[in-house]
Structures are given as structure tokens and as C-alpha cells.
Amino acid sequence: MGKVALMMPVALKMARKNNRPPSLFLMPLAFGSLLGGMTTLVGTPPNIIISMYRAEATGRGAFRMFDFLPVGGGVALAGVLFILLIGWRLIPKRKGGKSPEDLFEIKDYITEVLVAEDSEFVGKTVAELEGAIEGELKVVSVIRKEKKFPAPSLTLKFKAGDSIVVEAAAEEFQELLDATDLVLAETGKLSKADISSDEVEIVEAVVMNDSFAIGRSAKSMKFRSRYGINLLGIAREGVRIKDTPDSVNFRIGDILLLQGDPDTLSDMLSQWGCLPLAGRGLSLGKPRKLLRGVAIFAAAILLTALGIIPVQMAFTAVALIMVIGKFISLKEVYASIDWSVILLLGSVIPVSKALETTGGAGIIAESILGFADQLPVWASVAVVLIVSMTLSDIVNNAAAVLIMAPIGHQSNTLIMGPGGYQFGDYWKMGLPLELIVVCVATPLIMLVWL
């Protein structure tokens, strides 16, 4: 999933630059990352898990760094060719698959009102205006002559002639006009420049599968009062939610339009487990540290490939060096750990052991072998492949490996919102791709490993 998270902003920029729907780029990105993970020991966590299981169960030693390449490389090549030549034509192209810029048309979610010379709100604060009605209303910017106050402080006082940019549902906005003497401004003049500045940024971010925000709302997390961040809009499965966003509980894949201080937004998105899709652009950090980091990572891969250090020790050492060398902070380390997967594996490993010690694993194995008893070896290999791939459509792929050794994959979930996909879209390209994987992997496994 890390590969998808790294490349998704690039894919979105390519889609916008070429005036293409993001759905055309994101599904190949997710599927390609899964194919690439088959080629090396560290390409995907299941490879490491099955490698250690092999050493424990057979005593023949763990897999080496490139042991997967002869089979995985062939499968990846066949998969990529399929996606490039045929698969991309199977990706649904619906109107829902819009870019975040299209989803969040400025005129659709904010409106401008004016403070007249004799208005009752002259001298009153932002907090007083937001409390003027019972519904949810948010002041996202105050424009005073040539000066702008995006994401203003709740204590900012209005002056005669101020333009106030507010976010509210249609009914709540009408209630505001009925309850106050504020005047509706001329429409069609607002742009994102009116609600952002050098000190205040507008960012689109996607809720990832391990996000702290899942099941919570902006109101319950106190976006405004605690962090000074405004939630301007939410899009789900390629369609902007019309309800007032502060009360909507977040789901995996939701796209959030946020307004706030750039540094605060960066810190909070990392803590919440949300991936920025747009903002000040991609940043690779300081070149000198970047080169050192790449060198350390390359050294770990080399030592693992040569069999000098086990993979788990090599990359644990890399993580420690990165922290000690101040390449990353401990805060960033903790934020990047996928605790949900760790908890899942911690739960599945005992289940796997229990299946083995109670004889359950033997019964499952005998059932599969009984079915495949009359089949040739290549067909038995294909059965194992198909059962493992079917399990990976239901549970985490690392868990599927643990079950099969004695996916709704996260990458597919991550691209669902930005791509505007629906649940049933993945099988249209995914099913023929899985058939290709089975057809290519089975003879390669027979050739390489038997």
C-alpha cells in the first residue's frame, strides 16, 4: 500500500495534466503495485511471512531476496502487458470519476455575504456570527478591502464593508439571511484564492484504511476549535456529499477538502492517517539526506540479497538508523505503523497455530488434497493459487498467507474515493488479470521449483 500512497499524487497530477479521469490511472496503479510486489522478498509482507514459515516448517532455509523473481517477474510482465494492451479498456469511465478540483466547485459549497454600514454585525466576532443560527455554519474567510483573512480566528471582529465567505447548507444559509441583516453578495466572483493565502492552505486528502478518523466526524474530532482546521467538503465514491460536512462520519476512501495552516495540516493529516492529494506539490526533502537515506536502504537490500543479514534484522536496523540519524522523527515512525495489520496478524497467527495443533489444518489440507488427488501436479498448484487469491479478496493478504501456509486489498480501498470507483468495478479488470496470473504462474512454478 505504501507504493500506492507514494505514487497516487503523481497519478492524479498526470490525470489532470492530460485532462483524463483519475479512474483511468488509479486502478492500473493499484494493480501494478500488487504485481510488482511479487518480484522480491521485500516487495510485499506476505513474501516475508511465507519465507519465514518455509524456514520453520521445512528446515530448508528462508527465501532469498530475488528467489521470487523468476516466477514473480514473469507474472508481473504478463500482468503489465495485459493492463497496457487490454485491461485499461475495462476500467469503468463514469461521470463520478472526477478530479477533486471538479468535485469541489467553489460556488457549490461556499457563499459570500456583505456587512453593510449599519449592520448589527459591525464590531461582532466570527464566533458570534457562527452562533447566530442553530444549524451548522462556518466562516471560512473574511475579505476586507485588499486584505484577506482565510480561516479567521473566532475572535476576529467584523467591520463595515467586510465580505464574509461562509459555508452552510442551503436551508441554513437561508436561515442566516432571515435571522440577520447580512446581504447576499454578487455570485460567481469567488475562487479558491479568496479562501487561501501564504499562511492558509487548501488541501485535498484521502482517508486511508488505517486512519484514526474512520467512523468519526469533524465535529467529534473538533477540527475547528482544537486544530483551527475547517472541513469544507467531503466526496465519497466520486460524488460530493451535499450534507453539512462537519456531521458526516468519515469512511475509508473519502476525499476531504480542508483549510488551515500548512504546517498544522501536514502534522494532523499524518496523525489522522490521511494522504494529501494536492497542495504545495511534491517534496522529496533535502537532497543530501535523501541520498544518504537511499544509500542506507540500498545497503540493507544488498546485505539481504547476499544472505549476510536476515531481512527482518536488516530493515529493522534501517529504521533505527533513520531515527538516530534524524532522517525521520519518532512521531513520524509511530504515525506510519499500520497498527490494524499488526493487530490482525496478532489475532490470525494464534488461529493459524490452533488450526495446526488441533488438526484443523490437516483436515483442510486433506480436503484440498482429496479434491486434487486425481489431478496432475500443475493442477494442484493452480488450486492453491486460486484458493489463496480468493481468500485475499475477503481478508488481508498477509492473513491469507498465514491461513494457507499451515484480498480486499488496502491499495484497492485507497484508490476507491479518488478514482470514483464503486465496489463492483474491480472485478472487470481484476478477474481476467487473476486468470492470467494463474495461467502464467502455474507453469513457471513447475519449471522453477520442481
N, C-alpha and C positions, 0 to 999 in steps of 0.2 A: 504493500500500500504506500510505502514511503516514496517509491519511484513515481507513482501516480500523483501524489501530493506535490512532488518537486516539479513535475512536467506539466501539470494541469494549467497553471497560469500561462505558460508558454503556448499551450494548445489553444487556449481562449484568445490570446493575442493574435495567433495565426488566423483563427476563425474570423475575428473582427477585421483584420487587415485584408483578408480575401473576400469579405462580405459573404461568408458562409455560415450556416447554423452550427453552433458548437457541437450539436449531436453528431455531426459528420466526423469530428476529430476525437471526441472523448471516448467513444466505445472502442475504436481501434487502439487508443492509448491504453485503456484498461486491459484489454485482451492481450495486447502486445507485451505489457509488463508481466502478465502471467506466463506467457510463452518464454520470455527471456529468463524468468526465474528458474526454468528447468535446466539451464546450461551449466551452472556451477554449484558448488556445495553451499555457498552463502547467498545464492540467488533468491531463496525463499526459505522461511523457517522449517517447513516440512522436510526439506532435504537434510538439514542438520539433525532433526529429530530422528529420521529414519536411519541416518548414518550411525548415530549413537546406539540405536536399537539393534542394528546389524551387528555391531561390535559386541554388544551384551548377549544377544541371542545366539550368535553363531561362533563367536570367538575368532573370526577371520579378520578382524580389524575394521575400523571405520572407513567410510568412503573418503577418498582424497578430493582435493579442490576441483579437479577437472574430470573426475570419473563420470560425471553426469553428461559431459559434453557430447560424446559420440551419439547417444540417444537423444538427449535434450536439444542438442544443436540441430539435428535432423528434423525433429518435431517442430522446433521454433521456425526453421527455414520454411517448412511446408505451410505452417500456420500463417506466417507473414505473407507468403505468396498468395495464399487464399484470400486474406484480408485485402491485399492490394489489388488483386485482379477481379474478385467476385464479391467478397464479404461486404465491402463498403456499400455496394448496391442494395444490401439487405437491411441497412440501417434505416429505421423509420424517419421520415422527414415531415414532421408536423409543425404547425404554426406555434405550438407550445415551446418548441426548442429554440428559444430566443436567447440573445445575449443579455447579461444583466443590464446593460445600458438601455435595451429595448424594454425590458421588464419594468424598469423604474423610470418611466417617463415623468419628468419633474412636475408637469401640470396635473398628473394623476393623483398625487399624494400630498401636495402642499399648496397652500393658498396665501395670498398676500392681503392684509388689511391695513388701513391707514389710521393714524391717530390725529384727529382734527385739532384745530387750535383750542377749541373749548371742550375737548373730550374729557370725560371723567377719569380717563386713564393717564392723563398728564401727571407725572410725579409718582405714579404707582409702579410696582415692581412686576417682573416676569412671573414670580410666584403668585401674585395676586390675580394676574390675568388667567393663569392656568387653573386657578381655583374658582374662576367666575362661573363655571358650569359644572354640573355633576359628572358629565361624561369625561372621557379621556381627551385632553387637548395638550399639545406640546408646542412651545415656541422654539423654532429651530434656527431663527436668525432675526436680527434687528438691523435695518438699514437706515442710517442717519446721514442724510446728505451724501457725501462721498465716502463715508466710513461704514464698514460692516462689522457686526458683532455675531458671527456664527456660533451656534451652541452657547448662547449667552448665559451668564450667571443668573441664578434665580433672584439675586438682589439687584440686578440692573434696573434702573428706573427709566421709564419712557419719557420722551419729550415730544412736544407738538411737532407734527410733520414726520414723525417716525413711520417707516413701513415695517410691519411685523409679519414675518413669514411663519405661518402656523401649520401644524399637521393635525388633522382631525377627520373623522368620518363625516359624510355629507350631513347626517342628521345633527351631529354635534356642532359642526360648523354653522349650520342654520340656527341652532340654539344660541350660539355665541353672538351672532348678529342680532337675534331677537332680544337678548338679555343685556346688550351693551350698546354704546353709541359708536362703535368702531365701524368704519366704512370699507366696503369691498373695493379693492384696488383693481385697476385695469388688468385683465387676464392676458396670458401669453407672453409676458415680459420676463418671467423668472427663468433662471438657468442654475446649474449646479454651482456656478461661480458665485451666486448670491448666497449660498449656504455653506461655503467653504472659504478658506484663506490659507496663508502660510502656517498659521497656528492651529487651524481646524481642518481636518481631512474627511473626505467621504470615501468609505471603503466598502466593497462588496466582499463577503466572506461566506464560506460554506460550512455547515455544521457537520463535522466528521463523526465517524461511527463510535469513537470513544469520548465524545465531547461531554463535558460536565453540564452543558446547557440542555441536553436532551431531556424532555419532559418538564422543563421549566420555562417560565416566561420572562420577558424583560422586566415586568413589574415585580415578580417574585425575586428576581436577582438584583433589583434596584439599580438598573443601568444608569438612570439619571442621577439619583440622589447620592449613590455611593461612588460611581466612577465618572460622572459628568459626561456620559455617552448617551446619545439619542439613537434609538432604533427607528429608522424612517420607513422601512418597508420590509416585507417578507415575501419571497417567492417559493413555491413548492411545486415540484414536477413541472417546471417551466411556466407556471402561471402565478401572477402576483395575487396574494391573498388580499381581499378587499376589506376585511375586518380591521379594526384598530389594532396595530401590531403588538402593542405592549402587553395585551392579554392573551396572545396566542402562544400555546406551548410548542416549543421547538421540537422538530423531528430530524432524524439523520437525513442529510442531503439538502436541507432548507438553505436558501440563499438569503443572507441578511444584509440590508443596506444600513450602514452605521455612520454616525457623525460624531467626531470628537477630536481630542488632542492626539496627534500622530503617535507619540511615544506611549501614551496611555492605551490607545487602541492596539498597538503592537504587543504590549505586555499582556493585556487582557485577552486578546484573541489566542495567544499562546497558552494562557492558563485555562481558558474555556475549552480548548481543543477545537478551534475553528480555523479554517485555512483561508487567508486573504486571496481573493481572486483579482483584485485591481487596487490601485493606489499609487504610490510614488514610483512604481516599477520594480523590476527585479534587482536585488542587490546581492553580490557574492562576497561581500566583506572586504577586508584589507588583503591586497594581493600577496603580501609576504606571509601572512598567517594562512592564507588559502593554500599556497604552495607547500608550506610545512605540513598542513593537515593532509593534503593529498599524498605527500611523501610517506607520512606515518601510516596511512591507510594502505598504500601500495606495499609497504614493508610487511604489514600484517598478512596481506594476501600472499606475498611471496613465501613467507615463513610457513604459512599453512599449506601452500601448494607443494613445497619441498618436504613436507611432513616433519618439520623440525618442532613445531608447536601445534597442539590441537586447536581447532578452530575456536572453541569456546574460550580458551585461555587467551588466544591472540587478540580477539576483538574485545574481550573484557579489558585487556591491557591497553588497547587503543582508546577505549572510553576513559580509563583512568588518566592516561597521558593528556587527552584533550582537556580534561578538567584541571589537572595540575598545571598544564601549560597555559591555562586561561583562554583556550580556544572557545570554550563554551562555559556557561555558569552552571552551578549545581541546580539552580532553579530551572534552567532550560533542560537539563538532564531529566529531572523529575517530570517536567511537563511533557517530554517526548516519550515516556514509557507508556506502552499500551497496557494499562492495568487490567482491562477487561479480558484481554487474551491470556495474561498471566493467571488470572482467577479461573478462566475457562480451562486452561491446561492443568492447573492445580486440582480442578474438580474431575477432569477426564482421566488423568493419569491413574488415580486410585480406582476408578471404574474399570479401566483397562486391566490393571493388576488383579482386580476382583474377578473379572471375566476369566482371566488365565488361571488363577488359583482354584476357583470353584468348578472349573471345567466348562464354563460357558463359551470361552474362546474355542475350545476343542470342538464343541457341538457346532458352532458357527462354521469353523473350518471344515468339519466333516460334511456339513450340509452343502457348502460350496464345492468341496471336492467330489461329493456324491453326484452333484449336478454335472460337474465337469469330468467325471471319471471316464466316460466314454468318448471324451473329446481329445483331440491332439493337444500337445503342449502349447502350441501357439494360441489355441482357442482358450485354454485355461488362463494364459497370460492376459488375453483380451477380457475375460470375465473379471479378473482382479482390477484391471484398468477401469472397466465400466462401472463396477460397484464403487470403487474409490471416487470416481468422478461424480457419480450420483450422490454419494454422501456429501461431497464438497458443495453440492447445490443446496444442501439443507443446513449443514453445520460448518463451523470454521474449518479451513483446510488443514490446519495443524491438528485439530481434533480428529478429523477424518483419518489422518495418518496414524494417530495413536490407536484408533479403533481397528483399522485394517492391519496394522502391524501385529499384534497378538491375535458444493460450497455456495450458500450465498456469500460470495467473496466480498471483503470490505471495499476493494477497489471498485467493484460494480456499484456498490451503495454510494460511494463517494461522488461518482460522476452523475448520479441519478438526477439531482436537482439542477446543476449547471447545464446538463445536456437536455433537460426537459423530457427525460425518458419516463415511461411507465413500466410497471413490474413485468409485463409480458413482452417487452421489447427485446430482452436479451437473448431469448432462445432463437430468434430469427437468424442471427449470425452465430450465436453460441453453439446451437445444436449441430449444424454442419461442421463447425470448427472442431467440436468434440469427436465427431466421427472421423475427421481427418487425423486427429491426434491418435485415436485408437488404431487406425489403419496404418499409420506411419510408425508409431512406437512399437507395435507388436513385432513386426519383423526385425526392427533394429535391436530390440531387447534380445530376441532369439539369436541374432548374429553376434552381438557384442558379449552377452552374459552367459550364453550356453555353450 
